[in-house]
């Protein structure tokens, strides 16, 4: 959805009273309900009230969802907020959605690929780069390895440590 940011996903029902289990993608996970009405993947507007934390996410109340079956029917739906509802970030922080699709070059200007995804496995963000015909490469999203993110130019400069971007044939030699 253009001009929207994915804040979470419905994982199914929680209990029998129409509550839903939602995984939050917010920096502050409990803030999921702070951005006003959200849209699901079909474009339906849903008001969301966070009720309590539960294992793997939050129990929430969604407008128009009054029973377990209705909550289960939303399983897999992502929840989107208008970009304008999100707060501005400091200069050295970025929304993941702003990074996806950016062109990546090395410090010499050689094209490395595009950001396909931003992954967070707990130890820090990783940029998944994909180039035409090449295998995906995971690049640690740190100041040392990614010194420049230029959103206006839609470009990221990467200073890879030795071996990070070597192809398999070169690495085996």
N, C-alpha and C positions, 0 to 999 in steps of 0.2 A: 504494500500500500504506500503510494507516494505521499510524502509529507506526514507519515505516521511512523511511530517507533513501537516495536513489540516490547511490551512490559511483562508479559507472562503467558502462561498456557494452562488451559483447563485439563486436568489429569483425570477427571471423572467425578463421581458423586462422593460425598462424605457423609455417611449416616443415611437415615431414611427421611429426613425432614426437608430435603431439597437443597442442602448445603453442597457446595462444590469444593473439590480439592484443587488448588491452583498453585503452580510453581511460579515464583516471582523472579524476574530477570533484573529487577531494580538494584541499584547500588546499595540502597537500604531496603531490603526485601519487604519489610512491613509497610513501606510507603506505597504499595501497589494501589491502594484505594484513594490516594491523594491527588490524582490527576484528572478527576472528574469522570464523566461517562466514558467508557471504552468501547471500541468496536471489535467485533469478532471477525473472523476471516470472511464471513458472508456479508459483512457491512452492517449487521444488526447492532444497535446501540444497547449497551448493558451498563447499568449502574452497579457498582461493586462495593460491598462493605466487608472489610477484613474483620473476621470474628475472633480468630485465635490462631497461633502457630500450631502446626501439627507436623508429624514426621514427613519430611520431603516437601513441605510447602506450607500453605495456609488454608484453613477452612474459611470460605467466603460465602456471602449471600449475594446472588446475582438477581437483578430485576427480571421478573417474568418467569423465574425458576422456582416452582413451589413443591416439587417432589423429586424423589430419587431418579426416576426415569428421565425427567427433563434435564437434570444435572448430568446424567450419564450420556444423554444425547449430545452434549457439548464437548465430550471428551475429544481432545486433539485440537480444539479451536484455540488459536492464538488470540491474545488480547492486545489491542493497539490503542495508543493515545496519540492525539494530534501533536506534532512536533512542537508547536507553539505552546503547549501546556507544560513542556519540560523546562527546567531552570537552565540558565546559561552556565557554561562551565568555565573554569580557569583556563588559561592559555595552554597548559600542558596536559589537559584531560580532554577525552573525546568520547562521544557516543559511538558504540560499535557500529551502528548503522551508517555513520558518517564515513567509516573507514572502508567498508565493503565496496568493492568496485574501483578503488583508487589504484592508479598505476604505480608500480614500484620500480625504482632504478637503484643501481649501486652508486657509490660516491663518484665514479667516473662517468655516470650518465647512461650506462648500459641498461637496457630494459631487462627486468627480472621476471615480470609477470604482473598479475593483479591480485588484490586481496579478495579472496573468495569467502572467507569466514574469519571471525575473531573467536577464539576458543579460550575458555578459562577453566583450567583443571585444578585450581586452588593455589598453585605456586606462582601465578602471574599469567597475564594474557599472552596468547600466541597468535600470530597472524598466519593464516593458511594462504600461501601464495600458489597461484596456478599460472603456468605459462602454456602457450600453444604447444601441444604435443609432449609436454614435460610432466613429470610426476609432481604431485603436490609437495610443497616444502613448508615446514613449520618454522617460523622465525620468532624468537622471543621478542616481545614488544617492550623493550627496555630503552632507556635514553642512550645507552652505549651502542646498541645495535641499530636502533632506529632514531637517529639524531634529528631528523626533519620530517614533520608531517605538515604539508601545505594543502589545506582543504580548498583554498581558493583556486589553486592550480591543479587540484585533484591528483596530487603526487606525493609519494612517500620516498624518502631517501634511506637506503639501508646500507650500513657498513658491516657486512657479515664477517664474523671471525673465520679464520681458515678452516675449511672443511664443511662449513654449514651448507653451502650451495653447490658443492662439487657433485657431479652426477656419479652414478654407481660405477660406471666403467673407469672413470678417473680415480675414484676412491679405492678401487681394487688394485690399481697398478702400484 
